[in-house]
Amino acid sequence: MSNSTKRVLITGATGGVGARLADDLREEYDLVLHGRDAGKVPPDVELKLAELAEYDQVLALMDGVDTVVHLAGASSPESPWEAVLEANLIGQRNVLEAARDAGVRRVVLASSNHAMGMYDRYEQWPVYPDQIQRADSLYGVSKIFGEALGRYYHDEYGLDVIALRIGWVAEDPLAAEEDVLRAMWLSPADCTRVVRRAIEAEVRFGLFYAISDNPNRRWSLTNTTLELGYRPQDSWTDLPGAEEHVVEGGADVRDSWPLGS
């Protein structure tokens, strides 16, 4: 199947990451966009509405879809339990079940560095994707749930599931004072690159860190580069005015991480 005929559903397409992906990928795929704000999508693309907690509404999004890029959900590490439960647990299950029910080939899950964030709080680096998950928040716990549920749907039903542990997506990483945030920066352009590879790669399941080519990163990209074919092109140290102060072993992380990040 060529790119031009792949029908790709992006959930959460009106969020910052989703809107950028929708714009970047619109020439390559037949996009179906789900979200909450019609003003944040290209004018010639229809926005479909669905509550993630309502299974029938989620199933209705899947008609003819080859790949789901699932971004929708509570997105802050400070999200309360009620938000995490509905959007990230019930909603996550509904997306995977609807994809299975509708015969979707692949689901690309937006996981997060916060699924492993306690390694960062306690400065226990480097971190590899096959280490035991160690959430730093209820949000991080919900991402671990998503990864585990995705593995189940792959093992039980043969659904392709690619979980991307997305770092910190921001236009200007120099606005952050914390070294650990700059280290996990994922540029918007590299975000598009890694999602494109997650859609197209031959590997059928995996947990993959998604971070730019930052010299101070603490998280392994080896399987992301080998199995997905991802080649990050950006680094925060390449930006005008950037200056890295090298700290052997990695700069300290505050004890309250990730609050306020």
PyMOL commands that set and color helices and strands:
alter all, ss='L'
color gray80, all
select helices_A, chain A and resi 3-5+16-25+38-40+55-62+81-102+113-121+138-157+173-175+179-183+188-200+222-227+236-238
alter helices_A, ss='H'
color red, helices_A
select strands_A, chain A and resi 7-11+30-34+47-48+67-70+106-112+160-166+168-169+185-186+205-210
alter strands_A, ss='S'
color yellow, strands_A
deselect
rebuild
show_as cartoon
